Amino acid sequence: MEELLFGAGLLFGLFYIGLILVYLVGVWNLYKKAGQPGWACIIPIYNVWILLKIVGKPGWWLLLFFIPGVNVVFAIWTINLLAKSFNKDIAYTLGLIFLPMIFYPILGLGSAVYQGPAGK
């Protein structure tokens, strides 16, 4: 019984690591599509700074991400602007918010083209 549980846990762990790797590769390519260095997606705080550049918002917005409550509003707004930057609609924004492990890799590895900050 213990071996079965160990095997199931190992399988789940490998699946989870694979999911994280697919997510990272997708976000890396998303940054590259937007003309930014892909490695920037793995550096905490700096990745948000670069994301704000991708969506066309000023760097001082980064400070708003440290204010409880305000950060949720600005994070959703930034994700919406990211979807618009790749010519996607509100449904895609909801996908990026609720199913990021699926929608970010689709955006980064799929045929979506960066249209400029917020789709301008």
C-alpha positions in Angstrom: 0.0 0.0 0.0 2.8 2.4 0.9 4.5 1.7 -2.5 1.2 2.6 -4.3 0.9 5.8 -2.4 4.6 6.6 -3.1 4.1 5.9 -6.8 0.9 8.1 -7.0 2.7 10.9 -5.1 5.7 10.6 -7.5 3.5 10.7 -10.5 1.6 13.7 -9.2 4.9 15.5 -8.5 6.2 14.8 -11.9 3.0 16.0 -13.5 3.1 19.2 -11.4 6.8 19.9 -12.3 5.9 19.3 -16.0 3.0 21.8 -15.7 5.3 24.4 -14.2 7.9 23.9 -16.9 5.3 24.3 -19.7 4.0 27.5 -17.9 7.5 28.9 -17.7 8.3 28.2 -21.3 5.0 29.8 -22.3 5.7 33.0 -20.3 9.3 33.1 -21.5 8.1 33.0 -25.1 5.4 35.6 -24.3 8.1 38.0 -23.1 10.2 37.3 -26.2 7.2 37.9 -28.5 6.8 41.3 -26.8 10.5 42.2 -27.5 11.6 41.7 -23.9 14.2 39.3 -22.6 12.6 35.9 -21.9 14.7 35.3 -18.7 13.0 38.3 -17.1 9.9 36.2 -16.4 11.8 34.2 -13.7 13.1 37.2 -11.7 10.7 38.2 -8.9 9.5 41.8 -9.0 11.6 42.5 -12.1 9.2 40.3 -14.1 6.3 42.6 -13.1 8.3 45.7 -14.1 8.9 44.2 -17.6 5.2 43.1 -17.8 4.2 46.7 -17.1 6.5 47.7 -20.0 4.8 45.1 -22.2 1.3 46.5 -21.5 2.5 50.1 -21.7 2.1 51.3 -18.1 4.6 53.3 -16.1 7.0 51.7 -13.8 5.6 53.4 -10.7 2.6 51.1 -11.0 4.9 48.5 -9.5 4.5 50.2 -6.2 0.7 49.7 -6.4 1.2 46.0 -6.4 2.5 46.2 -2.8 -0.7 47.8 -1.4 -3.2 45.2 -0.2 -6.6 45.4 -2.0 -5.2 47.8 -4.6 -2.9 45.1 -5.9 -5.8 42.8 -6.9 -7.4 45.6 -8.9 -4.2 46.6 -10.7 -3.2 42.9 -11.3 -6.5 42.2 -13.0 -6.2 45.5 -15.0 -2.6 44.5 -16.0 -3.7 41.1 -17.1 -6.6 42.6 -19.2 -4.1 45.0 -20.8 -1.8 42.0 -21.5 -4.7 40.2 -23.3 -5.4 43.3 -25.3 -1.7 43.6 -26.2 -2.0 40.2 -28.0 -5.4 41.2 -29.5 -7.5 39.0 -27.2 -10.8 39.8 -25.6 -12.3 39.7 -22.1 -12.9 36.0 -22.2 -9.2 35.5 -22.7 -8.5 37.8 -19.8 -10.7 35.6 -17.6 -8.8 32.5 -18.8 -5.5 34.2 -17.9 -6.9 35.0 -14.4 -8.5 31.6 -13.6 -6.5 29.1 -15.7 -3.1 30.7 -16.0 -1.3 27.4 -16.4 -3.2 26.8 -19.6 -3.7 30.3 -21.1 -0.2 31.7 -20.6 1.4 28.8 -22.5 -1.2 29.1 -25.3 -0.5 32.8 -25.6 3.3 32.4 -25.5 3.6 29.2 -27.6 0.6 29.8 -29.9 0.1 32.0 -33.0 -0.8 35.1 -31.0 1.2 38.2 -32.2 2.1 41.1 -30.0 0.2 44.2 -31.2 2.0 46.7 -28.9 1.0 48.0 -25.5 -2.7 47.3 -24.9 -3.1 46.5 -28.6 -2.2 50.0 -29.9 
